Amino acid sequence: MLPDGLLRDLAARSPEELAALLAARPDAVRPGTTTTAELAEALLSRAGLRRALDELSRPELDALERAVVLGPPDGPAGRLLTGPPWDRLHRLVLVHRDGDVLRLVPGLTEALGRYPAGLGRPRPVLAALAAGLRGTGPTDPGGAAAPPAPEDLAQWPPAVREVLERFRSRPVGHLPDALRRPDPEADPAARPVDWLLARGVLLPVDSRHVELPRETGLALRGGDPWARAPQEAPVPPATRVPDRLRDNAAAAAVEQLLRRLAALRAELRARPLSTLRAGGVGVRELRRLRAALALEHPELVRLLGLAELAGLVLLDPDTSAWRPAPAPFEDADRAGQWLHVVRSWLASDVVPSAVGLPLADGSVVGVLTRGAHAPEAPPVRGALLRAHAALAERAPGGHGPEDVLALARWQRPRLARSLDRWGPGMLAEAAELGLVGADALTPPGRELAAGRAEEAARAVAGWLPAPSRTVLLQGDLTATATGYLDPAVARALGELADEEGHGPAARHRFTERSLHRALDAGWDPASILAWLAEHSRAPVPQALAYLVEEAGRDHGRIRITRADWVLTGEEDLLEALARSPRLAGRPVRRPAPGVLVVAGDREPTSRRREAGTRDAVLDELVAAVRASGTEPAVDPGRPQPPPRTGDADPVLLLEVPAPRHRTPSPEEVEDLLVRLTGPSDRTDPGGDRAWDH
């Protein structure tokens, strides 16, 4: 049943105060809520209370834990609510005003957890549990022992105090045979644990664990550990980092990241990344990919993780291989690419830098496995960005990872364990995303910390130079593009030439094979030469022009069309091909001069290994034609569009991962406020109006 004081407290809040409450507690915005009582039930849900507790700073959480352990604060509510931390705790409805007294809301003690502030459960609870486990009944002398005072602990034997020190930060310890009979005569110097068990200072909670009662834990910490807790956030001095150095480092990181993502997708498009039967990616495949992209192992695993969380690579369920997503990511402008990756990074539970961290079973997190997924990843990233932003505001300049983590732990103490585990790697990811440069928060990072993603993308766009539309053609049949190449130009160049390596200066090489591939895709020699002339910084080298013309003359003397398999061309060439030993065992028909039909299946009498797919048959036919000294033209199974070189902006068909906790829209919040502030609802439990419009 809801306390009357809580309902009166909510009913007395103005529309502005309710709006601030719903903004801070979005989990309470529910479509069916129409009354203050229903709002209170939503606010007191276990999940809602935990989310609110996760947002508290160290002083605010200390105040609540002290109230749970030692009792609510003394003093009139009106005075307590005029300053921190109780003013914010009241705004979040973690405490409520009942007359002139502050009370904890129902369910808060359970939401804080079994061990508030790292203290054990009360002695009566543990004594009853120990008596039941030992079968001694409620009169067990160990459980009935009085709790020691802080001054008594100083008089205990040194060996006993040394054991107790292990329980200072956590109340539960491992002890084999924890249910053994206590020995009151145990020597404290030789058997300190048995001495503590006999006096009920340690009590068993199962056969292998003991727990330090809350009263003893408080005595061990001086009676009131919160009295000495610092109330000010740790803000260490910053190192001087010039804005230009910071922005140059971040801009270089953004350019490098986007270039590597494009190179990764291109490599996986040509050679998908195979997975192990047990899951994850094998060492051999990672070594191959690392050599192809010229990356160190930590850089590669973080790149794969970022590509996974952004949906740029997908696991093919049919082949169990990682392939690039079909969405035209490379065709979007670079600021849009960056914005998609960063939004996905903030919302996803994938932690790319988690690879290699230890797991509970003794193994480590593998590449592209479920071990790299953490539900707490989004709030941890948000806490790190807010800590960086607070440091940048109070002490502008560079701050190392330890400074950022220390402030994040103070601002979000309930995330401390997750911050310790994931935080250092996430800060490295933030630097690769351009949110941090030279240990200083960048303007895009500051905008993102404030929730202004579009402004962050505009700041990144100001860093990046305009895409280039020209390449340097050289007599060695190569094309070099310095900087970022326009997507349409890069796509066309990729059809005409083979890429050589990955780096800031993309290099492509024209070969007979690459030109024949382009001719198959719909180009002709005239369009190739026209494109080269348009996008070259200098006249087209003569050697390249000759190579294009020669490929055009030789291309298509035999044409392979997908049907059964139909080959058309010069009759003498087809006749020589029909007698080729490479086609031995396949039925061949000559329906007309210049036409050769090759069956897709071999004759049953053939002892040679049969091809498994139609693509394998096509590869065999192409190899047979090339062995005769000519280059075939391969007609695709369905018509392909002509080469596209236009400048139309593509639509980036990639979705940002949905957040684990949905944020209500402003319209939903406003609709709930209208329902709550109507005349029929603004009544206290006694039926009188709390305030008038």
N, C-alpha and C positions, 0 to 999 in steps of 0.2 A: 504494500500500500504506500502511496506517495505521501511524504510528509506535508502537512498543511503549510508549514513555514516555507518550503520550497515553492509550492504553488503560489503563495502570496508574493514571494520574492520575484518570480517570473511575471506575475500579473502586474507588478508595480513598475516594470521596466518600460521605458519609452520606446516608440518605434525605432528611433536611432540606436538605442542600446540593443534592441532585438536584432536589428540589421547587423550590428557589429558581432553579436553572438553567433548568428548564422554564418557570417563570413569566416569566423574562427572555428566553428564546428559544423562544416558542411555536411557531415554525416547525419545531422539532425533534420536536414531538408528532405522531407518525404511527401509524396503526392497526397496521401490520405490524411495528413495532419490538419485538424481544424480547431483544436482547443489547446489551451495551455497545458492540460494534463497529458495530452498526447505528445506535445512537444517535450515535456519532462520525461516521459517514458523513452523517447528517442535519445535524449541527452544522457540518460542513465544506462543505456545499453552497454554491455560489457565491451564490445568492440569500440563503441564511441568513446568510452572513458579511457581505454588504452591509447587510442589515437590522440586524445587530448593530453594525456600524461606524457606521450612521446614528444610533445611540442614544448614542454616546460624546460626552463633553464635550471642550473644547479641550485640557486637560492630558492626558487619556487618549488622544486621537487623536495629539497631539504625541509621546507616549511610543512609540506604535506606529510612527509614521512615522520617528522617530529610530532605532528598532531596525532598521527595514528599510533605511535609508540608511547608518547608521554601525555597525550591528551590535547584537546583543542587549545588555542592560545587564550591567555587571560586578557581582559580588557574589553571595553565596549566595542561592538561591531562598527559603529560609525567612525571611531578613531582608527581602527585597524584597516578599514577599506579606503583610507585616504592616501595610502602609499603602498609601495611594493613590500612583499610579494602578494599580499592578500587582495589587492585591487584587481590584478589580472586573474588570479584564481577565482575570484568572484565573477568576473566577466565571462570566464569559461564555464561557469556553473560546476566547478569542482568543490566549491563550498557555497553555502547559501545562508542568508540572513534570516534568523528566527527571532523577531523582536530586536533586542540589542545584543544578541549572541550569534557568533559564527558557528556553523555546524558543517561537518563533512557530509557530502551527499551520499545517499545509500549506494552500496556497491563499490565505493572507492577503495576500501581496504582490500577487497578481493582483487580489484583491478591492479593494485600496486604489486601484487604477488605475495607469495608465501613468506619471502624474506625481505621485508622493507629495510633499506639501507644496509643490506648484508647481515642483518641480525636474525637469529633463529626464532622459533616459535616460543610462546610463553611457557614457563616451567610447568604449570598445571597440565597443559596439553601434552607436553612431552612425557611427563611423569605417568599420565594415564596410558599413553601409548606404550611406554616401556614396561609398565606393569602387565599390560595385556600380552605383550610379546614374551615376557619371562614367566607368565602364569603365576605371579606372586600376589595379585590382587592390589587394591588401592592403598594398602598399608606398607608398601615397599619403602624401606628406610632411605634408600638412595634417592628415590623420587621425592621424598618428603623433606629433604635437607633444605635449609634456608639459603637463599641466594647470598653470595658474598658481597661485601661492600668494596668500593675501589681501594680503600686503605688496607683491607684484609688481603687483597691479592699481592700487595708488595711484600707481605710477610711469608708468603708461601715459598717452598723450596725452589731453587733456581731451575731444576730440571722440570718441575711442574709449570713454571712460568714460561719456559721455552716451548713446551707443548701448546700452551694456551695461545702463544703468539701466532701459531699457525692458523688459528681460528679468528684472527683479527678482521680479515676481509671477507671470509666466507664461513658460514656456521656449520657446515656438514663436512665430515672427514671420513675417509675410508679406514676401516678397522676390521681385520679378519676376526671371526668369532666374537662379534660385538655383543652377543647375548650371553657370554660367559658369566658365571656367578661372581658378583663383586667381592673383593677380598679386603676387608677393613684394615687388615694388618700389613698391607702391601707397603714396601719401602718406597717412599716418594723419589729417592735418588735413583734407584735401580728400576722401578716399575711405576713411572709417573702416570701413565695412562690408567693402570689399575687403581691407583690412588684416587684419580679423578672420577673414575666410574663408581667407586665405592662411596663417594660423597655426593653423587648425583650431579657433579659439575658437567660431566658428559653423560648423555642418555642415548641408548640405542633406538634407532628408528627402523632398523631391519637387521638381518643377520650379519651384515657386512659394513654398516655405516652407523656413526654416532653423530649427535647434534648438540651444539652448545646452546643452552637456553638463552632466551632474549635478555633476561635479567643479568646473567653473567656476562653476556656480550657487552651490555651497556657499562657494567662495572669495569670491564677490560678496557673500554674506550674512555673512561673517565666520568661516566654517568650521563653526560650530555654531549655526544660527539658533534652535534650541529652547532654548538655555541662557538666553536673555533673555526667553523667553515668560512672560507673567504667569500665575501659578498660582491667583489668586483671581478669582472672578467679579466683573464690574463691577456694582456696586450704587450708583447715584447717589442723592442725597437726594431724598425725596419732597416734593411740595407738600401742604399740609394740605387735606383734603377731608372735611367733616363727613359722618357716616354718613347723616344724613337727606337731605342734598343728593345724595349718591351714589345712594341708593335711589330718591329721587323722580325723578331723571333717568332711571334705568334703567326704573322702572315706567312712566313716560310713553312711553319708547321701545317697550316691549312692547305697551302698549295701542295705540299708533299703528301698529305693524307689523301686528298682528292685524286692526285695522280696515282698513288698506290692502289686505291680502291678500283680505279679504272683498269689498271694493269692486272690486278687480281681477277677481276671479272673477265677480262680478255683471256687470261691464262686458263681459267676454269671453263670458259666457253670452248677452248680448243682441247683441253685435257681435264675433264672433271676430276675432282678430288675424291678418291675412293676411301671408304671407311672400313674399319675392322669388323669382323663378325660380332665381337663383343661390344662394339660401339667405339666412337672416337676415331682418330686418324693415326695411322701408323708412322713410325719414325722415317721409313723410306719415302713415303709420300710427302711428308713435311720437308725432308731433305731436298726432294725434287723441286717442290714449290719454292723453297728458300733460295735455291740456286737460280731458278727462273726469274725470280723477282729481285735478286741481289739484296736480301734482307737478313739481318741477324734473327736468331730464333725468338727472342722476346718481342721484337718488332713484328714478326710474322704472326705470332699467336694473338697479339693485341689487334692486328689488322683483321684477322679472321673473325675475332669476336665482335669487332665493330661492324663488319660486314653482315654478320649473323643478326645482331640486334637491330640493325637498320633494314633487314629484309632484303639486302642486296645479293645474298647467296641463299639458296634453299636446298634442303635435302630431298633428293628425288626418291620417293618411296619405292619406285620400281627397280632402280639400279643401286640404291643405297650409296649414292655419290652426291657430293655437293656441287651444284651448278649455279651459274648466275641467274638471278631473277630476270624474267623477260621484260620488265619495265625499262623504258629508255632512260636510265639514270644519267648516262654520259651526255645525253642531248639537252638536259636541263642546264640553266645557267649555274655557275659555280656557287653563287650565294645560296641558290635554292637547294643545290646538293648538300651544302654544309648545313643549312637549316634542317633538312630532313634528318641527317645523321645526328645532329645535336638533340633535336626533339626526341628521336628514338632513344638516344643515350640517357636522357633524363627519365624516360618513362619505362624503359625495359628493365627486366630483372636479370639480364645477362651481364656478367662482369668479365670483360675480356682479360683483364690482368690477373684473374684468379687462377689461371693455368699454372700448375706447379705447387699450389698451396696444399698443405696436408689435409687429409680427411680423417674422420673419426676411426675408420677401419684400418688406418695405417697406410693407405694408398694416397695418391695425390690427384688433384683435379686435372683431367685430360683435356685435350684440345677439342672444342666443339662437342662437349658432353654436358649432361645435366648438372654435373658438379659445379659448373661455372654459372649456374642460375641461383640467385638469392632474392627472395621476396622483399628483403629490406633494402635492396640496392637503390631504388628511387629516393626514399627519404634520406639515405646516407649521402647520395650525390647532392641533394638539396641542402643538407646541413653543411657540407663542405663548401659549396658555393656561397652560402650565407656567411659562413665564418670568414672566408676570403674577403667578401665584400665588407664585413665589419672591420677587419684589419686594414683594408685599403682606406676606409673612411677615417679611422682613428690614428693610424700610423702609415701614411702612404709610402709605398716602396715595395721592396721584395720581402717575402716571408717564406721561409722554408717549410717543408711538409710538417715538421714537428710543431711549429708555431700554429699552423692552421688546424692540425688535429687537436692540439691542446684547447684552443678556443671552441672548436666544434664539440668536444666532450663537455665543456662547461655550458654551452648553449643547449645541447641535447644529451644530457647524461644517460638517459635510458638507451641511447644508441651507441654507448661507449664501446661495447664489445664488437659491434659490427663496424664501427669506425676503426678500431684497432686492426680488424681482419682485412677489411676491404679498402680502407681509406688511403694508404700509401699508393696502391695501384691505381685507384680512381684519380688521384691527383696527377699521376703520370698520364692517364688517359685525357684529363682536362688540358694538359699541356699539348698533347698531340692534336686536340681539337681547337687549339688557339684560344682557349678560355683563359689560359695563364701563359705569360711570356716572361722568361728570365725570373721566375718565382714571383712575378707581380700580376695581379688580376688585370686583364685587358678590358677595354670598353665593352666589347661584346660579352665578356664574362660578367661584367657588372650589370648589363642590361638583362642578361639571362637570369642572374640571381634575383632580380626584381620582377621576373615574370614577363619581361617584354622581349619575346623571341623575335618578332618582326624587326624591332629596332636593332637587335643584335645582328640580324642578317644584313641590314643596311650598313652597319659598321664594317662588317666583313667585306661587303661588296666594295667599300671604299679602299680597302687594302689591295685588292686584286687588280692587276692590269687588264686592259681589254684583250680579248682573245685575238690571236694572230690568224691571218688568213693566207699567209704565204709561207713557202718552204724554200730552202736552199738546195737546188738540184746540182749535182756534181757529176763529173765525167766518169766516176767509178760506179755509176748507176745507183747512187744513193740520194735520199732526200732527208735533209735535217731540218727539224722544226724547233726553234728555240722558244722556250716559254710554253704557254698554254695555247693549243691549237683549237680553232673554232670546231665545234662538234661535227658540223656538216663536212668541213674540209678533212677532218681526221677520219671520218667514216669513209669518204671517197678514197683517201690515201691508203687506208687499210685494205680496200678492195683491189687497188692497183699494185701494191708492194707489200713485202713481208717486213714486219717489225723486227728490229734487232735491238734487244735489250730494253730496259726501262730506266728512265732518268729525266732530269729537267729538259734535256735536249733530245726529243724523240728522234730516232733514226730508223729509216725504212730503206729497204733495198729492192730494186726492180729486177725481176728475173723472168725468164720465159714462162715458168710455171705460174708466177703471180699474174702476169699479163693474160695468159690463157684463162686463168680463173676469172679475171675481170671480163674478158670477152664472153665467157659462159654466162656471166651475170647480166649481160645486156649492153656492155660497152662495145664500141667499135674503134678502130684505129684513129679515125678523125676526131671522135669525141674525147679520146684519151689525150691526144696531142693538144686539143683546144683547152682541156682542163689544165694540163701541165703549163701551157703558156700563160693562162690566166693566173695561176697561183704560184708561179716561180718568180723569185726575186731577180733572176737574170734569164737570158735566152736559154731555151731548152738545149742541153748538151747534145751534140750530134750523135754520140754513141747511144744515148737513150732514145732519140728519134728513130734511129736505124733499128733498134731492138723492138720498138713498138710496131714499125711497119713490117718487119720480118715476122713477128708473131701474128700479125693480121693476115699475111699471105699464107702462112702455114696452117692457120687455125680453121678447122671445119672441113678439111678434105674428106674426113669420115665423120659422120654425125651419129651419135647414139641417142635414141629416143626411148623413153620408158614406155613399153607396152608389154609384149612378152620380153623381148629385147630386140629392137629394130635398129639396124645400122644402115645408113645410106651414105653414098659417096661414089668415088671413082671405081669403076668395075674391076680394074686390075688389082687395086688395093684390097677390095673386098674379097676377091678370089684368093689372094695370098693369105688374107686373114682367116678365111674359112679352112685352109689347110694348115693353119698354125698349130703346133703341138700344144700350145697353151689352151686351146679350145677342144682338145681331144676328149671324147666322151660326152660332149653336149650335142644334141640334135641341132642341125643347121639346115635352114631352108632358103631357097633363092626364088622368091615369088616373082621377081621382075629384075631386069638389068639395073644395077646400081643399088639393089636392096638386098640386105642379108638379115634374116631373122634367126636369133639364137635363143633357144629355150632356156628358161630359168633353172630347170632341174636337169641333172645328169641322167644318162641312161642307167637303168638298174645294174647293168653288167659292168659298169665302170668300177675299178678298184680304187680309184682316186677318191680322196675325201670330198664329200659334198659340201657345197657352200651352205651356210646356215641362214643367210638373209639375202634379200634382193640387193641390198647395198654391197654385200660381199661379191655377188655376181657382177655388179657394175664395176667394182674395183678390178675384178679379174679381166673384164672386157677392156677397160682403159689400159691396163698393163699390157695386154696383148697387142692393142693398137700402137702403143708407144714402142713396143719391141720391134714393130715393123718400120720404125723410123719416122712416124708422123704423130702429130698431136690431135686427138679427137676433140670435137665439140660435143658437150653433153647437154642435152635438153632436159631441164628439170621436170619433175612430175607435174607441176602446176605453174602457170605463168608467174613470173616475178616482176615486180614493178621496176621501171627504169631507175638508174642511179639518181638519188635525191641529193641535191646540193642547195636546196632553198634554205631560207633563214627563218622559217616558221617556228615559233616556240612550241615544243612538244609539251604534252601533259604528263607529269610525273606520276605514274600510277602505282605509287608505293604508299602503304599505310603506316602511320606511326603506331607503335604498340599501345593498346588501350591501357590507361592507368588502372592499377589495382583498386583504387578508391576513386569513384567517379566524382567529379566536381560539378555541382549543380550550376545551371546557367543563371544569369542575372534575372531572367524572366521567371524562373522557378522560385528564386528567393523572393522576388517582389510579390508573386502570387501568394506565397505562404504568409508574408507579412500582412497582406490585405486580409487574409482569413483570420489571422491571429489578432489583429488590431480592430476587428469589427466590434460594434457595441454589444453583440450577444456573447462575446467571449471574454471581454475585459472585466471579469468579476472575480472576486475572491471566493474561497470556499463558503463564506457566509452569505453570498449572494449580492453584496454591495459592489458597485462599480469602483475599480481601483483608481481610475482617472478619467477625465472627460476629454473628448476631442476638442 
